Amino acid sequence: MLQVQLEVGADPAEVGRARRWARSRLAGSGMDDDDSLAETLVLLISELVTNAVVHTGCPAVLRMLFGSAESAGTVRVEVADTSCRPPRPRHAEGEDTGGRGLELVDGLADRWGWQPEGAGKRIWCEIDRGVPVQPPAALGERSGSRGEQPGALGGARL
Protein backbone atom coordinates (compact mmCIF):
# COMPACT_ATOMS: atom_id res chain seq x y z
CA MET A 1 0.00 0.00 0.00
CA LEU A 2 1.35 3.41 -0.94
CA GLN A 3 0.27 6.49 1.03
CA VAL A 4 0.72 10.14 0.08
CA GLN A 5 -0.40 12.95 2.33
CA LEU A 6 -0.86 16.70 2.49
CA GLU A 7 -1.24 18.92 5.56
CA VAL A 8 -4.17 21.30 5.08
CA GLY A 9 -4.54 24.55 7.02
CA ALA A 10 -7.77 25.63 8.71
CA ASP A 11 -8.60 28.01 5.85
CA PRO A 12 -11.34 27.32 3.26
CA ALA A 13 -8.88 28.48 0.55
CA GLU A 14 -6.91 25.31 1.30
CA VAL A 15 -9.62 23.22 -0.39
CA GLY A 16 -8.47 24.41 -3.82
CA ARG A 17 -4.86 23.59 -2.96
CA ALA A 18 -5.94 20.10 -1.87
CA ARG A 19 -7.73 19.56 -5.20
CA ARG A 20 -4.66 20.65 -7.19
CA TRP A 21 -2.42 18.43 -5.08
CA ALA A 22 -4.76 15.45 -5.57
CA ARG A 23 -4.89 15.97 -9.34
CA SER A 24 -1.10 15.95 -9.54
CA ARG A 25 -0.84 12.76 -7.43
CA LEU A 26 -3.56 11.03 -9.45
CA ALA A 27 -1.80 12.00 -12.69
CA GLY A 28 1.37 10.48 -11.22
CA SER A 29 -0.56 7.25 -10.71
CA GLY A 30 -1.45 7.12 -14.40
CA MET A 31 -4.98 8.55 -14.18
CA ASP A 32 -5.79 11.17 -16.79
CA ASP A 33 -7.25 14.42 -15.46
CA ASP A 34 -10.43 13.78 -17.46
CA ASP A 35 -10.76 10.16 -16.28
CA SER A 36 -14.13 9.84 -14.51
CA LEU A 37 -12.47 8.06 -11.58
CA ALA A 38 -10.02 10.95 -11.13
CA GLU A 39 -12.87 13.47 -11.30
CA THR A 40 -14.84 11.50 -8.70
CA LEU A 41 -11.83 11.25 -6.38
CA VAL A 42 -11.14 14.99 -6.65
CA LEU A 43 -14.80 15.73 -5.82
CA LEU A 44 -14.69 13.39 -2.81
CA ILE A 45 -11.46 15.02 -1.62
CA SER A 46 -13.00 18.45 -2.03
CA GLU A 47 -16.05 17.50 0.05
CA LEU A 48 -14.09 15.81 2.85
CA VAL A 49 -11.50 18.59 3.12
CA THR A 50 -14.27 21.22 3.06
CA ASN A 51 -16.05 19.42 5.89
CA ALA A 52 -12.85 19.30 7.93
CA VAL A 53 -11.80 22.94 7.57
CA VAL A 54 -15.21 24.63 7.42
CA HIS A 55 -17.17 22.65 10.01
CA THR A 56 -14.36 22.11 12.52
CA GLY A 57 -12.18 25.18 11.98
CA CYS A 58 -9.18 22.89 12.49
CA PRO A 59 -6.24 21.99 10.28
CA ALA A 60 -6.43 18.56 8.69
CA VAL A 61 -4.31 15.90 7.04
CA LEU A 62 -5.41 14.55 3.65
CA ARG A 63 -4.18 11.09 2.69
CA MET A 64 -4.59 9.07 -0.47
CA LEU A 65 -3.76 5.39 -0.27
CA PHE A 66 -3.22 3.35 -3.40
CA GLY A 67 -4.02 -0.34 -3.02
CA SER A 68 -1.44 -3.09 -2.97
CA ALA A 69 -1.52 -6.01 -5.40
CA GLU A 70 -4.16 -7.75 -3.26
CA SER A 71 -6.49 -4.74 -3.41
CA ALA A 72 -5.52 -3.64 -6.91
CA GLY A 73 -7.57 -0.74 -8.07
CA THR A 74 -8.80 0.52 -4.70
CA VAL A 75 -8.01 4.13 -3.89
CA ARG A 76 -8.72 5.26 -0.34
CA VAL A 77 -9.08 8.90 0.68
CA GLU A 78 -8.77 9.90 4.34
CA VAL A 79 -9.07 13.26 6.04
CA ALA A 80 -8.01 13.46 9.68
CA ASP A 81 -8.73 16.49 11.85
CA THR A 82 -8.37 17.41 15.51
CA SER A 83 -12.07 17.85 16.25
CA CYS A 84 -13.68 15.09 18.30
CA ARG A 85 -17.13 15.90 16.87
CA PRO A 86 -18.36 13.04 14.66
CA PRO A 87 -19.37 13.84 11.10
CA ARG A 88 -23.05 14.72 11.01
CA PRO A 89 -24.90 14.25 7.72
CA ARG A 90 -27.26 17.11 6.92
CA HIS A 91 -30.07 17.13 4.43
CA ALA A 92 -30.00 20.14 2.16
CA GLU A 93 -33.16 21.35 0.56
CA GLY A 94 -33.91 23.27 -2.61
CA GLU A 95 -31.52 26.17 -3.12
CA ASP A 96 -29.30 25.44 -0.10
CA THR A 97 -25.64 25.90 -1.02
CA GLY A 98 -24.31 23.58 1.69
CA GLY A 99 -25.24 20.40 3.50
CA ARG A 100 -24.73 17.95 0.65
CA GLY A 101 -21.14 16.86 1.29
CA LEU A 102 -21.67 13.55 3.06
CA GLU A 103 -24.63 12.75 0.81
CA LEU A 104 -22.28 13.12 -2.17
CA VAL A 105 -19.68 10.94 -0.46
CA ASP A 106 -22.34 8.33 0.28
CA GLY A 107 -23.54 8.34 -3.32
CA LEU A 108 -20.14 8.33 -5.04
CA ALA A 109 -17.88 6.19 -2.84
CA ASP A 110 -18.01 2.41 -2.77
CA ARG A 111 -17.47 2.52 1.00
CA TRP A 112 -17.06 5.27 3.57
CA GLY A 113 -17.00 5.77 7.30
CA TRP A 114 -15.14 7.40 10.14
CA GLN A 115 -13.21 6.50 13.26
CA PRO A 116 -11.82 8.29 16.30
CA GLU A 117 -8.12 9.10 15.97
CA GLY A 118 -6.20 10.57 18.88
CA ALA A 119 -8.05 13.69 20.05
CA GLY A 120 -9.87 13.94 16.70
CA LYS A 121 -11.23 11.71 13.98
CA ARG A 122 -10.53 10.32 10.55
CA ILE A 123 -13.21 10.17 7.85
CA TRP A 124 -12.46 7.95 4.89
CA CYS A 125 -13.92 6.71 1.64
CA GLU A 126 -12.87 4.15 -0.95
CA ILE A 127 -13.35 3.84 -4.68
CA ASP A 128 -12.78 0.55 -6.48
CA ARG A 129 -11.33 0.45 -9.94
CA GLY A 130 -11.37 -2.53 -12.30
CA VAL A 131 -7.69 -2.23 -13.24
CA PRO A 132 -4.76 -1.64 -10.91
CA VAL A 133 -3.79 1.94 -10.18
CA GLN A 134 -0.07 2.67 -10.58
CA PRO A 135 1.26 4.25 -7.38
CA PRO A 136 3.13 7.52 -7.92
CA ALA A 137 6.72 6.40 -8.61
CA ALA A 138 8.64 9.15 -6.83
CA LEU A 139 6.94 8.79 -3.45
CA GLY A 140 7.82 6.57 -0.49
CA GLU A 141 5.71 3.73 0.81
CA ARG A 142 3.88 3.76 4.14
CA SER A 143 1.04 1.65 5.41
CA GLY A 144 -2.19 2.94 6.88
CA SER A 145 -4.18 1.56 9.79
CA ARG A 146 -7.69 0.19 9.69
CA GLY A 147 -10.54 -0.35 12.16
CA GLU A 148 -13.31 1.59 10.50
CA GLN A 149 -16.88 2.45 11.31
CA PRO A 150 -19.23 2.52 8.32
CA GLY A 151 -20.75 5.81 7.21
CA ALA A 152 -23.88 6.99 8.97
CA LEU A 153 -26.19 7.45 5.98
CA GLY A 154 -27.05 3.78 5.70
CA GLY A 155 -25.82 3.55 2.13
CA ALA A 156 -22.21 2.83 2.99
CA ARG A 157 -21.07 -0.44 1.58
CA LEU A 158 -18.50 -2.56 3.41
C-alpha positions as CSV (number, residue, x, y, z in Angstrom):
1,M,0.0,0.0,0.0
2,L,1.4,3.4,-0.9
3,Q,0.3,6.5,1.0
4,V,0.7,10.1,0.1
5,Q,-0.4,13.0,2.3
6,L,-0.9,16.7,2.5
7,E,-1.2,18.9,5.6
8,V,-4.2,21.3,5.1
9,G,-4.5,24.6,7.0
10,A,-7.8,25.6,8.7
11,D,-8.6,28.0,5.8
12,P,-11.3,27.3,3.3
13,A,-8.9,28.5,0.5
14,E,-6.9,25.3,1.3
15,V,-9.6,23.2,-0.4
16,G,-8.5,24.4,-3.8
17,R,-4.9,23.6,-3.0
18,A,-5.9,20.1,-1.9
19,R,-7.7,19.6,-5.2
20,R,-4.7,20.7,-7.2
21,W,-2.4,18.4,-5.1
22,A,-4.8,15.5,-5.6
23,R,-4.9,16.0,-9.3
24,S,-1.1,15.9,-9.5
25,R,-0.8,12.8,-7.4
26,L,-3.6,11.0,-9.4
27,A,-1.8,12.0,-12.7
28,G,1.4,10.5,-11.2
29,S,-0.6,7.2,-10.7
30,G,-1.5,7.1,-14.4
31,M,-5.0,8.5,-14.2
32,D,-5.8,11.2,-16.8
33,D,-7.3,14.4,-15.5
34,D,-10.4,13.8,-17.5
35,D,-10.8,10.2,-16.3
36,S,-14.1,9.8,-14.5
37,L,-12.5,8.1,-11.6
38,A,-10.0,10.9,-11.1
39,E,-12.9,13.5,-11.3
40,T,-14.8,11.5,-8.7
41,L,-11.8,11.3,-6.4
42,V,-11.1,15.0,-6.6
43,L,-14.8,15.7,-5.8
44,L,-14.7,13.4,-2.8
45,I,-11.5,15.0,-1.6
46,S,-13.0,18.5,-2.0
47,E,-16.0,17.5,0.0
48,L,-14.1,15.8,2.9
49,V,-11.5,18.6,3.1
50,T,-14.3,21.2,3.1
51,N,-16.1,19.4,5.9
52,A,-12.9,19.3,7.9
53,V,-11.8,22.9,7.6
54,V,-15.2,24.6,7.4
55,H,-17.2,22.7,10.0
56,T,-14.4,22.1,12.5
57,G,-12.2,25.2,12.0
58,C,-9.2,22.9,12.5
59,P,-6.2,22.0,10.3
60,A,-6.4,18.6,8.7
61,V,-4.3,15.9,7.0
62,L,-5.4,14.6,3.7
63,R,-4.2,11.1,2.7
64,M,-4.6,9.1,-0.5
65,L,-3.8,5.4,-0.3
66,F,-3.2,3.4,-3.4
67,G,-4.0,-0.3,-3.0
68,S,-1.4,-3.1,-3.0
69,A,-1.5,-6.0,-5.4
70,E,-4.2,-7.8,-3.3
71,S,-6.5,-4.7,-3.4
72,A,-5.5,-3.6,-6.9
73,G,-7.6,-0.7,-8.1
74,T,-8.8,0.5,-4.7
75,V,-8.0,4.1,-3.9
76,R,-8.7,5.3,-0.3
77,V,-9.1,8.9,0.7
78,E,-8.8,9.9,4.3
79,V,-9.1,13.3,6.0
80,A,-8.0,13.5,9.7
81,D,-8.7,16.5,11.8
82,T,-8.4,17.4,15.5
83,S,-12.1,17.8,16.2
84,C,-13.7,15.1,18.3
85,R,-17.1,15.9,16.9
86,P,-18.4,13.0,14.7
87,P,-19.4,13.8,11.1
88,R,-23.1,14.7,11.0
89,P,-24.9,14.2,7.7
90,R,-27.3,17.1,6.9
91,H,-30.1,17.1,4.4
92,A,-30.0,20.1,2.2
93,E,-33.2,21.3,0.6
94,G,-33.9,23.3,-2.6
95,E,-31.5,26.2,-3.1
96,D,-29.3,25.4,-0.1
97,T,-25.6,25.9,-1.0
98,G,-24.3,23.6,1.7
99,G,-25.2,20.4,3.5
100,R,-24.7,17.9,0.6
101,G,-21.1,16.9,1.3
102,L,-21.7,13.6,3.1
103,E,-24.6,12.8,0.8
104,L,-22.3,13.1,-2.2
105,V,-19.7,10.9,-0.5
106,D,-22.3,8.3,0.3
107,G,-23.5,8.3,-3.3
108,L,-20.1,8.3,-5.0
109,A,-17.9,6.2,-2.8
110,D,-18.0,2.4,-2.8
111,R,-17.5,2.5,1.0
112,W,-17.1,5.3,3.6
113,G,-17.0,5.8,7.3
114,W,-15.1,7.4,10.1
115,Q,-13.2,6.5,13.3
116,P,-11.8,8.3,16.3
117,E,-8.1,9.1,16.0
118,G,-6.2,10.6,18.9
119,A,-8.1,13.7,20.0
120,G,-9.9,13.9,16.7
121,K,-11.2,11.7,14.0
122,R,-10.5,10.3,10.5
123,I,-13.2,10.2,7.9
124,W,-12.5,8.0,4.9
125,C,-13.9,6.7,1.6
126,E,-12.9,4.2,-0.9
127,I,-13.4,3.8,-4.7
128,D,-12.8,0.5,-6.5
129,R,-11.3,0.5,-9.9
130,G,-11.4,-2.5,-12.3
131,V,-7.7,-2.2,-13.2
132,P,-4.8,-1.6,-10.9
133,V,-3.8,1.9,-10.2
134,Q,-0.1,2.7,-10.6
135,P,1.3,4.3,-7.4
136,P,3.1,7.5,-7.9
137,A,6.7,6.4,-8.6
138,A,8.6,9.2,-6.8
139,L,6.9,8.8,-3.4
140,G,7.8,6.6,-0.5
141,E,5.7,3.7,0.8
142,R,3.9,3.8,4.1
143,S,1.0,1.7,5.4
144,G,-2.2,2.9,6.9
145,S,-4.2,1.6,9.8
146,R,-7.7,0.2,9.7
147,G,-10.5,-0.4,12.2
148,E,-13.3,1.6,10.5
149,Q,-16.9,2.5,11.3
150,P,-19.2,2.5,8.3
151,G,-20.7,5.8,7.2
152,A,-23.9,7.0,9.0
153,L,-26.2,7.4,6.0
154,G,-27.1,3.8,5.7
155,G,-25.8,3.5,2.1
156,A,-22.2,2.8,3.0
157,R,-21.1,-0.4,1.6
158,L,-18.5,-2.6,3.4
